[in-house]
Amino acid sequence: MVNLILFAQVLSNLANIRKESTLMRHARPQRTSLILKLKNGAASMETQLDIAERARTQDWPGVSITWYPNLGRGLVATTHFAVGDIVCDYHGLVVYQNLRSYLATQPNRTTEYLFQVSGQHKRLIDAASEDCPVPDHHDIMCLGRLANHARGDAANTKPVDISLDDVRKGRMLVLVARREIPPLQQIRFDYQDPVAHQLFH
């Protein structure tokens, strides 16, 4: 039953994308003022408020879930993103352990959906569960976990770790456009994971 529901949702998303594609053939897509942007790698207080709310609701304009042959579910752009635009966030269970120690406590766990944040604010983000561990929206799946891998320059977004300290204590990982992303292009980023590099050439 779950598979049938998922299949129906995929068909519905594809139908919507086809409608959007037909419209795009006749008119140049317009940028929407709802798209958020980083300035010099940081977010203003107003942008931080918007990011926090969109992470809670997973209402990210210009992004939709679809199905790709040989890849499964993924994210597709339904509007134009410029360089520096925030596409969506990537969140999950936050773990303050190194990767080896964490995997040692998780039998049969792989590195899939595990993101290592490096630098001053080192942490792991475990997005393996579709039931988000964040208390106020545990029944809403994080869109960012469905972005597929692309290696190096093939990736059109990059993960950026930003501060939300102006509106609440903490940080958030967002996927930011590293080049122009036209409508109907798949949203992808480099997982920086050797296993993913072997699977996706």
C-alpha positions as CSV (number, residue, x, y, z in Angstrom):
1,M,0.0,0.0,0.0
2,V,2.8,2.4,0.9
3,N,4.5,1.7,-2.5
4,L,1.2,2.4,-4.3
5,I,0.8,5.7,-2.5
6,L,4.4,6.7,-3.3
7,F,3.9,5.8,-6.9
8,A,0.7,7.9,-7.1
9,Q,2.6,10.9,-5.6
10,V,5.4,10.5,-8.1
11,L,2.9,10.4,-11.0
12,S,1.2,13.5,-9.7
13,N,4.6,15.3,-9.4
14,L,5.5,14.3,-12.9
15,A,2.2,15.6,-14.2
16,N,2.7,18.9,-12.6
17,I,6.3,19.1,-14.0
18,R,4.9,18.4,-17.5
19,K,2.4,21.2,-17.1
20,E,5.1,23.6,-16.0
21,S,7.4,22.4,-18.8
22,T,4.6,23.3,-21.4
23,L,4.2,26.8,-19.9
24,M,8.0,27.3,-19.9
25,R,8.2,26.6,-23.7
26,H,6.1,29.7,-24.3
27,A,7.4,32.1,-21.7
28,R,10.7,32.7,-20.0
29,P,10.4,31.6,-16.4
30,Q,10.3,34.6,-14.0
31,R,12.4,34.7,-10.8
32,T,10.3,34.6,-7.7
33,S,10.9,37.0,-4.8
34,L,10.3,34.1,-2.5
35,I,13.8,32.6,-3.2
36,L,16.2,33.3,-0.4
37,K,19.8,34.3,-0.9
38,L,23.0,34.4,1.1
39,K,25.2,37.5,1.1
40,N,28.9,36.9,1.5
41,G,28.1,33.4,2.8
42,A,25.8,34.7,5.6
43,A,22.1,35.2,6.1
44,S,20.5,38.4,7.4
45,M,18.1,38.2,10.4
46,E,15.1,38.3,8.1
47,T,16.5,35.5,5.9
48,Q,17.3,33.5,9.1
49,L,13.7,33.8,10.2
50,D,12.5,32.6,6.7
51,I,15.0,29.7,6.7
52,A,13.9,28.5,10.1
53,E,10.3,28.6,9.1
54,R,10.8,26.9,5.8
55,A,12.9,24.2,7.5
56,R,10.0,23.6,9.9
57,T,7.4,23.4,7.2
58,Q,9.6,22.2,4.3
59,D,7.9,24.7,2.1
60,W,10.7,25.5,-0.3
61,P,9.5,27.4,-3.4
62,G,10.9,26.1,-6.7
63,V,11.7,22.6,-5.5
64,S,9.7,19.4,-6.1
65,I,10.2,15.7,-5.5
66,T,10.3,13.5,-8.7
67,W,11.5,10.1,-9.9
68,Y,14.7,9.5,-11.9
69,P,15.5,6.2,-13.7
70,N,18.4,4.4,-12.0
71,L,18.4,6.9,-9.2
72,G,15.0,6.7,-7.6
73,R,13.6,9.8,-5.9
74,G,15.3,13.1,-6.3
75,L,14.7,16.8,-6.4
76,V,13.9,18.9,-9.5
77,A,14.0,22.7,-9.9
78,T,10.6,24.1,-10.9
79,T,11.9,27.7,-11.2
80,H,15.2,29.5,-12.0
81,F,17.8,29.6,-9.3
82,A,20.7,32.1,-9.5
83,V,24.2,31.7,-8.0
84,G,23.9,32.0,-4.2
85,D,20.2,31.2,-4.0
86,I,19.2,28.9,-1.2
87,V,17.5,25.9,-2.7
88,C,16.5,24.0,0.5
89,D,17.9,22.8,3.8
90,Y,19.4,19.5,4.9
91,H,18.7,18.4,8.4
92,G,18.2,15.4,10.6
93,L,19.5,14.0,13.8
94,V,22.5,16.0,15.0
95,V,25.3,13.9,16.4
96,Y,28.4,15.3,18.1
97,Q,30.6,12.3,17.5
98,N,33.2,11.5,14.8
99,L,31.9,9.2,12.0
100,R,33.8,6.1,13.1
101,S,32.5,6.3,16.7
102,Y,29.0,6.9,15.6
103,L,29.0,4.0,13.1
104,A,30.4,1.7,15.8
105,T,27.2,2.3,17.9
106,Q,24.9,1.7,14.9
107,P,24.9,-2.0,13.8
108,N,24.6,-2.4,10.0
109,R,24.6,1.4,9.5
110,T,26.1,2.8,6.3
111,T,27.2,6.3,5.5
112,E,24.1,6.9,3.3
113,Y,22.3,10.0,4.4
114,L,25.1,10.9,6.8
115,F,26.6,14.3,6.3
116,Q,29.8,15.3,8.0
117,V,30.0,19.0,8.7
118,S,33.7,20.1,9.1
119,G,35.3,23.2,10.4
120,Q,34.8,25.0,13.7
121,H,31.3,23.5,14.1
122,K,32.0,19.9,13.5
123,R,29.0,17.5,13.7
124,L,27.2,14.7,11.9
125,I,23.7,15.1,10.4
126,D,22.0,11.8,10.2
127,A,19.0,12.1,7.8
128,A,18.4,8.4,7.4
129,S,15.0,8.5,8.9
130,E,12.1,9.9,6.8
131,D,10.4,10.7,10.1
132,C,12.3,13.8,11.0
133,P,13.7,13.8,14.6
134,V,13.0,17.5,15.0
135,P,10.2,17.6,17.6
136,D,8.0,20.3,16.0
137,H,7.7,18.7,12.6
138,H,8.6,15.0,13.0
139,D,6.0,14.0,10.5
140,I,7.4,16.1,7.7
141,M,10.3,14.7,5.6
142,C,13.3,16.9,4.9
143,L,13.5,17.6,1.2
144,G,17.3,18.0,1.2
145,R,17.8,14.3,2.0
146,L,16.4,13.4,-1.4
147,A,19.0,15.5,-3.4
148,N,21.1,13.0,-5.3
149,H,24.9,13.0,-5.6
150,A,27.0,14.5,-8.3
151,R,30.7,14.6,-8.2
152,G,32.7,17.8,-8.3
153,D,31.7,20.3,-11.0
154,A,28.7,18.2,-12.0
155,A,27.0,19.3,-8.8
156,N,24.8,22.4,-9.2
157,T,24.4,23.1,-5.4
158,K,26.8,23.0,-2.5
159,P,26.2,22.6,1.2
160,V,26.8,25.7,3.3
161,D,26.7,25.7,7.1
162,I,25.1,28.9,8.3
163,S,24.4,30.5,11.7
164,L,20.9,31.2,12.9
165,D,22.0,32.9,16.0
166,D,20.2,36.1,15.3
167,V,16.8,34.3,15.7
168,R,17.6,31.2,17.7
169,K,20.7,29.5,18.9
170,G,22.1,27.0,16.5
171,R,23.2,26.4,12.9
172,M,21.7,24.9,9.8
173,L,23.0,23.3,6.6
174,V,21.5,24.6,3.4
175,L,22.0,23.7,-0.2
176,V,23.0,26.8,-2.2
177,A,23.1,27.1,-6.0
178,R,26.7,27.2,-7.1
179,R,25.7,28.1,-10.7
180,E,22.6,29.0,-12.6
181,I,20.0,26.2,-12.2
182,P,17.2,26.3,-14.9
183,P,13.8,24.9,-14.4
184,L,13.5,21.1,-14.7
185,Q,17.2,20.5,-13.9
186,Q,17.8,18.0,-11.1
187,I,19.1,19.4,-7.8
188,R,22.4,17.6,-6.9
189,F,25.4,18.1,-4.6
190,D,28.7,16.4,-3.9
191,Y,28.3,14.0,-0.9
192,Q,32.1,14.0,-0.4
193,D,31.7,10.3,0.3
194,P,33.9,7.6,-1.3
195,V,31.1,5.2,-1.5
196,A,28.9,7.7,-3.4
197,H,31.9,8.4,-5.7
198,Q,32.1,4.8,-6.6
199,L,28.3,4.4,-7.2
200,F,27.9,7.6,-9.2
201,H,30.5,8.1,-11.9
